[in-house]
């Protein structure tokens, strides 16, 4: 889905934006990259079920490089 409008959010206090990614150098070496690519959605789902951990939201982009942008309430909660 393409959103053409600008979107913003209002959040009281500080928050953390965490970028994590995976680059697929060889599509044929499935045993190297598929387990990692499959683990991230499960982790995100688990974090969404426990809001007390400080996880706010995540967005994922797929291309040769898979990027997940995560939003957290604080740095200590991200590091925990």
Residue, then its C-alpha position, 0 to 999 in steps of 0.5 A: x500500500x502506498x500512502x501519498x499523504x504525510x503522516x505524523x504522530x504525537x508522543x509525550x517524552x523521548x523515544x528511540x528509533x532502532x534500525x536493523x537489517x539483513x542483506x541477502x547476497x546470495x538468494x540460493x543460500x537459503x540456509x543462511x538467510x531464511x532463518x534470520x528473515x523468519x525470526x524477525x516477524x515472530x519477535x515483533x509479534x511477541x513484543x506487541x503482546x507485551x507493551x510493558x517492554x517498551x516496544x511501540x511499533x515496527x515497519x518492514x521494507x523488503x528488497x535485496x536488503x530487508x530493513x525493520x524500523x522499530x520504535x521504542x519508549x526508551x533506550x534502556x527498554x530497547x537494550x533490555 
